[in-house]
Amino acid sequence: MRIVIQRVTHASVSIGGELHSSIGNGMMVLVGVEKDDTPDDARWLAAKTVGLRIFNDTEGVMNRSVADAGGEILAVSQFTLMASTRKGNRPSYIRAAGHELAVPMYELYCEETTRLLGRPTMRGVFGADMQVDLVNDGPVTIIIDSKLKE
């Protein structure tokens, strides 16, 4: 699995011009699932997400987690994170998991972040044509891949 975390002052997802979900201060997380991902990948990424210290403390140092900062999480599934651009100019999505694996893995990631954060993780709608609006605070953007574990 691969996620892109953006520290935000606010973020929202709209579908068909209608607001579906939104958060204030917190993390906007794009979630991509690969064919060979396992529940351990989802759990590891959820723990990493909630524990990641990218929020400022009183000294202005990024030393607080989203939980410490009282922030929220908005998670949106995004198969394009698994794109390969190795050959040519048209991305290949052959590594992206199909619906039958990707949906339960995305749901598990959201359930785990909810459990660890102690409040609901807001979500997009898997497979929907979504419009995402956000203000990246900092900007702070972190990419984490469960296969690399770095």
Buried (B, 14 or more C-beta within 10 A) or exposed (E): BBBBBBBBEBBBBBBEEEEBBBBEBBBBBBBBBBEEBEEEBBBBBBEBBBEBBBBBEEEEEEEBBBBEBEBBBBBBBBBEBBBEEEEEEEEEEEBBBEEEBBBBBBBBBBBBBBEBBEBBBBBBEBEEEBBBEBEEBEEBEBEBBBEEEE
